[in-house]
Amino acid sequence: MVLLLAVPASAQKAYTSKWASGQLERRTKVGVWEYYGVTTSKEKVVVQRYDHSANTLIYYRPVDEIAYSTEVNAGQWKRRQVDRPPLFIGGDAALAAYTTQLQYPLQAQERNIQGQVMIGFIIDAEGKTSGHRVLRSVGGGCDQEALRVAKTIPNEWIPALVGIRPVPVEYELTLTFRLAQP
């Protein structure tokens, strides 16, 4: 006697865009995904490989070394280099999906206010964000709008590492308000 078991077919579907490729299962990312960026010479490169099934970073393209304000002991912060910076899953292209949602405040438009607002927030050792605050202000409602947008970014961060230990860091996000020239 032969026993046959019905095994449901995998509902995985290939997904490819300008900035990412991988498999979707019921609209959820599964398996290893590649995320792309563009170098200064306009070359398309892989910036991250992330296993969404295992929630594990496999590869990231190193970037310029940046010093971060890092929690060295509970409540004690020090600016220092990290061995791996905090990374948004999907890279800068995925992060831009949120940061490009700025709405220029009417008050700033009427007063011809332009400039860069810098928002700082903590990315903890688990990749969660908190403590959003304005570090550089331009006024005219731009600060509040930049803060609103920064808070819409989901907790899809890979924490910074010092050695092999995840560490909390303060991440600085610059959002630019520029009026169109007539």
C-alpha positions in Angstrom: 0.0 0.0 0.0 1.3 3.4 -1.0 0.2 6.5 1.1 0.2 9.8 -0.8 0.2 13.0 1.1 -1.1 16.2 -0.5 1.5 19.0 0.1 0.2 22.5 -0.7 2.1 24.2 -3.4 4.2 27.1 -2.2 2.5 30.4 -2.6 5.8 32.2 -3.0 6.0 34.8 -5.7 9.1 36.4 -7.1 9.3 40.2 -6.6 11.8 42.5 -8.4 12.0 46.3 -8.4 14.6 48.9 -9.1 15.7 48.7 -5.4 14.9 45.1 -4.2 14.4 41.5 -5.2 13.2 38.5 -3.3 10.3 36.2 -2.6 6.9 37.1 -1.2 4.5 34.7 0.5 1.1 36.1 1.1 2.5 39.7 0.7 5.2 39.0 3.3 8.9 39.0 2.5 10.5 35.6 3.0 13.9 34.2 2.5 16.9 36.2 1.3 16.3 39.5 -0.3 18.8 41.7 -2.0 18.5 45.5 -1.8 20.2 47.8 -4.2 21.7 51.3 -4.3 23.6 53.4 -6.7 27.2 54.5 -6.3 28.5 58.0 -7.1 29.6 56.6 -10.5 25.9 55.6 -11.1 26.7 51.9 -10.8 23.9 49.7 -9.4 25.2 47.6 -6.5 23.9 45.3 -3.8 23.9 47.3 -0.5 22.2 44.6 1.7 21.3 41.0 1.7 18.8 40.2 4.4 17.1 36.9 5.4 13.6 37.9 6.3 12.7 34.3 7.4 15.6 34.3 9.9 15.6 38.1 10.6 19.3 38.1 9.9 21.6 40.5 8.0 23.8 38.4 5.7 25.7 41.2 4.0 25.9 45.0 3.9 28.1 47.2 1.7 30.3 49.2 4.0 29.9 53.0 4.0 32.1 55.8 5.1 33.0 55.6 8.7 30.7 57.9 10.8 31.0 58.5 14.5 27.8 58.0 16.5 26.8 59.0 19.9 26.8 55.5 21.5 25.6 54.4 24.9 28.7 53.0 26.6 27.1 52.4 30.0 23.5 52.8 31.1 22.8 56.5 30.6 26.4 57.3 29.7 26.9 58.4 26.0 30.1 58.9 24.1 30.7 59.8 20.4 32.7 57.0 18.8 33.2 54.8 15.7 31.1 51.6 15.5 32.1 48.4 13.8 28.8 48.3 11.9 26.5 51.3 11.6 22.8 51.1 12.3 21.1 50.0 9.0 17.6 50.4 7.8 16.4 47.1 6.3 16.3 47.7 2.6 18.9 50.5 2.6 18.6 54.2 1.8 16.1 53.5 -1.0 13.7 51.9 1.4 14.3 54.7 4.0 13.6 57.3 1.2 10.1 55.9 0.8 9.3 57.5 4.2 11.6 60.6 4.1 10.2 61.8 0.7 6.7 62.1 2.3 7.5 65.6 3.6 4.7 68.1 3.2 6.0 71.7 2.9 4.3 73.7 5.7 2.2 76.6 4.3 3.7 79.0 6.9 7.3 78.1 5.7 6.2 78.6 2.0 4.7 82.0 2.8 7.8 83.1 4.7 10.2 81.6 2.1 11.8 79.4 4.8 14.1 76.7 3.4 16.8 74.6 4.9 17.7 71.4 6.5 16.1 70.0 9.7 18.1 67.4 11.6 16.2 64.9 13.6 17.9 62.7 16.2 16.5 59.5 17.6 17.8 56.5 19.5 18.1 53.1 17.7 18.4 50.6 20.6 20.2 47.3 20.7 17.1 45.6 19.3 16.6 48.0 16.4 13.7 49.9 17.9 13.5 53.7 17.8 12.6 56.2 20.5 13.4 59.7 21.7 12.8 61.6 18.5 13.9 65.2 18.8 14.9 68.2 16.6 18.7 68.7 16.6 18.8 71.5 13.9 15.9 73.7 13.3 14.7 76.0 10.5 11.3 77.0 11.9 8.1 77.8 10.0 6.5 74.4 10.9 9.4 72.5 9.1 10.7 71.1 12.4 7.3 69.7 13.3 6.8 68.2 9.8 10.3 66.6 9.9 9.6 65.2 13.3 6.3 63.8 12.1 7.9 62.1 9.1 10.7 60.7 11.2 8.2 59.1 13.5 6.5 57.3 10.6 9.6 55.3 9.8 8.9 51.8 11.0 11.1 49.9 13.5 12.9 48.0 10.8 16.4 48.9 11.9 19.4 46.6 12.3 21.3 47.9 15.4 24.8 49.2 15.4 27.6 46.9 16.6 30.7 47.4 18.6 32.6 44.2 18.3 29.9 41.6 18.2 27.7 43.4 20.7 24.6 45.4 19.5 24.7 48.9 21.0 22.2 51.8 21.2 23.2 54.8 19.1 21.7 58.2 18.3 20.9 58.3 14.6 20.9 61.7 12.9 18.4 62.1 9.9 18.6 65.2 7.8 15.5 66.3 5.9 15.7 69.1 3.4 13.0 71.7 2.7 13.6 73.5 -0.6 11.1 75.7 -2.5 10.9 75.2 -6.2 12.5 78.0 -8.2 10.1 79.8 -10.5 
